């Protein structure tokens, strides 16, 4: 029997139980928001915050600050600002680890079938979703996208 998450549990990005997920412009444009969100919720993660937004260049630059100066940086900024996104904070035990496994390889061309990227994406940078890769990253990203949390 599957055990439901404890609704009274405390979740935090610092311990890996909260993560930022961005459904990128390609996911929104293709109408995949509901299908992708359903996968996370069906898995047992819960939604702590959600917002449909148009990313500003300033917000994109803050989000991708660690990539500044790399050859692909301008295309990251251009893509994430090319259309609306859905930003989410998902939570549950080991949320970061679970979401990253569900998303699959960043390179959509090699992402396993059954993963979100493997099922919905074919292009490396237009890879449908972003998710925090570590507790420190989740803390920084959640504070950028959801400063009120």
N, C-alpha and C positions, 0 to 999 in steps of 0.2 A: 504494500500500500504506500502511495506517495504521500509524504508529509508536507502540508502547506507551510509556507514561511510564517514565522511568528509575527503577527501584526503589531506586537508590542516591542519587537526587537529594535535596538538602536543601530542605525546604519551610518557609515561615515566613509568619505573618500580616503581618509587616512589609513583605514584598515582593509581597503579594497572592496568594501561592500557597497560602495556607490561609484558610478562611472558616468562620464559624459558620453553621449552618443549623438552624432549629427547625421541625420538623413540628408545627404548632399543633394545639390540641385538636380542631378540625374535621377535620383530616386523619386523626388517630388514631381519632376517633369513627367516621368513615366507612370505616375499614379501608384507607386509601390509602397507608399507610406503605411497604409493599413496592413498590408501583407507582412511587411517587415516588423512593425510594432507587434502584430499578433504573434510572431515567432518568439519574440522576447517575453511577452506576457504568458504565453502558453508554457514556456520553459519554467515559469515560476517567479520571474523577476517582477518587481512592482515599479510603478511609475511615481517618481517623487516630484517631477516637474516636466513641463512640455511647453514649447513655444514655437510658433510658425513665424519665421522672420526673414527679412532680406538683410543679409550680412553686409555691413559697411566695409570699405577698404581698411579703415582703422581697426575695426574688430577683427578682420581677417589677419592683419599684420600682427596684432597682439596674440592671436591664437597660434599662428605659425612662426612666431618670433625665433624659435630655435633653428629654423630652416633658412633664415635670412642670409643672403650671400651665396647660397647654393644655386646651381644653374636652373633648377626646376622651381625655385621660389616664386618668380613672377607668374608662372602658370597655375600654381596653387592658389594665389590670391585672385587671379582672373576667374578661375573656375568656381571657387566658393562664393564669389560675389555675382555670378552669372544668373542667378535665379534664387527663389526662396528655398530655405532649408527648414527642417524641423529639428530643433535641438531638444534633447531629452536628458533627464537624469534618471537612470535606472538603478534600482537597489535590490539587494538580496545578498545572502552569504556568497562570497567569492565572485561578486558581480563582474569585476574587471576581467578575471580569468574566463568566466563563462561567456561573456559577450565577445571577447576576442576569439574564442574558439568557435562560437556561432558565426562570427563574421567571416572567418577564413582568411587565407593569405591576402596580404595587401595587393599583391600582383594577381589581379582577377583572372588572368589567363592561366594561372596555376592553382587557383583556389579549388578546393575539393567540391565536388558535387554534394549537395546537401547543406553547404554553408550559404550564407546570404550572398557573398560575393560570387561564389561558384555557381549559384543558381540565377543571379540577376545581372551580373556584370561581365564585360569582356575587355575593358580597357583599364590600364594600370592606374592612372590618376583619376579617372572617372569611375571610381570603384564603389559607388553607392553609399557607403557609410564610413564614418570616422568613429573611433572609440579610444578612450584613454588607455594608455599602455602600462601604467603603473600608478600606485596610490598617490605619489607626489604629483604626477601629471594630472590625475583626476582632481585633486584639490585645486590646482592652478586653473584648470579648464572650467570647472564648475563655478569657481569664483568669477571668472571672466564672463561666462554666459548667463549665470544666474546669481548675481551678487546679493540678492535678497535672501538666499537660502542660508 
